């Protein structure tokens, strides 16, 4: 997997992603402490609102940036986003009103909504071979998982030496390092969009998700993943501290189990995806999410028993593994589904729509769990996952099982569709792997 790092451009881009993620992790810790200083017992409300603003920025800004990105050099766009994020991070220690936090969080996340889709769209151009691109996707998944483990530990170590305000300086340094790494390489130019007009460019990605069967299925899979990850993110502390009455030190173990499950799958998937179609891996991941929710229901409804804690760790690890099965191949699917000129718009739409799913599931996990108990949250999110998984199976249909002799060995259609007759291919090419929409 590490062989892809031999490519200098990708190596610098991956390093930029890693240092930016570490900076973001430090900001998350510092923002929680800042909210507590400003709002005391109402800090949870402040953070909840900030999280909603973050998701709203992702949903609203990413498509708009996608419409503008085709007319801008990629390196300039990513550099501007990094410099904006660094500037906002340096301003956060000086706020003294809650509304100022909300404004700066919106600016910070708007810049992230510009950077991330541009980064995602450039990687398949840097690594055009699908085998290399698949390994880059696994590397990216590992970076996210390692950040969730490393950043809190780094923050804890730094807080023993400095006040939390200085963590924002670390965040700014991370974004500045990311900017320097982006500037240090020449990026392939974006191919111009064929859509005319700003509105058409802004909605080009959404139209792909509406018309391409595999992308419609991906939207359903995004909802299933959001339901599971929201359960882990929002309610881990409820299970550890309230339901199981464990000490605070058990919370990192629970979150670490989720990350360990995700990292394990991310390491194993590249070789598996050389042999198994994306559709099979992603739909099985969604099915596993449904099964895991059933297991979580057993832990939640049990009144007592020492088995509940190790079982919860297994459940959280299984959630991480199943989410990684869905998320890791997503970049391949989006790349295949979009013409080269619409790739940035497609990644922007995926970024926006997937975070829209989290915007829906976070309140269900938090508010329903607080009002009616974690059992109701498990039931509601499990039902959402089941419905989304069944929808994905229905939407992502497979082609007829016949042989199509003129496709070369290793062609994506053969990997995802296996056997396609000549007439079917010419009428419906790409439905199996999402390369084109129905006419």
HUWOGI-V681759 format. One line per field, one symbol per residue. phi: phi as a letter, one per 20 degrees, with the letter a starting at -180 (. if undefined). psi: psi as a letter, one per 30 degrees, with the letter a starting at -180 (. if undefined). burial: # if it has 16 or more other ideal C-beta (glycine too) atoms within 10 Angstrom, else .. A space follows every 50 residues. Layout:
BEGIN
phi = ???
psi = ???
burial = ???
END
This chain:
BEGIN
phi = .fffffffffgffffffffffffffffffffffffffecmfeffffffff fffgfffffeegfffgfeffedffffffffffffffffgfegfdfccfff fffffffffffffefffffffeffffdfffffffffffffffffffffef ffffffffffdcefgfffffffffffffffffffcedfffeffefdnfff ffdffffffedegffffffffgfffffffffffedgffffeefdlefgff fgfffffffffffgfgfefgffffddfggfffffffffgfffffffffff effapfffffffffffffgffffffefffgffffffedggfdffffffff fffffffffeegfffeffffedoffffffffffffffffffffffefdff ececfeefgnfgfffedmccfgffffecgnffdnfbeff
psi = efffffjeeeeeeeeeeeeeeeeeeeeeeeeeeeeeeefbfgeeeeeeee eeeeeeeeeeeeeeeeefefgkkeeeeeeeeeeeeeeeeffefgkgkefe eeeeeeeefeeefeeeeeeeffefeeifkeeeeeeeeeeeeeeeeeefee eeeeeeeeffellfefeeeeeeeeeeeeeeeefflkkkkkkkkfkkkeee eegeeeeefefkeeeeeeeeeeeeeeeeeeeeeegeeeeeeeefhllfff eeeeeeeeeeeeeeeeefeeeefffkkeeeeeeeeeeeeeeeeeeeeeee fkelkffeeeeeeeeeeeeeeeeeeeeefeeeeeeffklefgeeeeeeee eeeefeeefefeeeeeeeeeeflfeeeeeeeeeeeeeeeeeeeeeilllk ilkjfgklkfkeeeeffdkkleeeefegkfeeggellk.
burial = #..#..#.##.#########################.#....#..###.# #.#######.#######.##.#.##.###.##########.#.....#.. ##.########################..#.################### ##.##..#.....#..#############.##..#.#..#..#.#..... #########..#########################.###..##.#...# #############.##..##..#...#######.######.##..##.## .......##.###.########################..########## #########.######.##....#..######.###.##.##..##..#. ...#..#....######..#...##..##########..
END
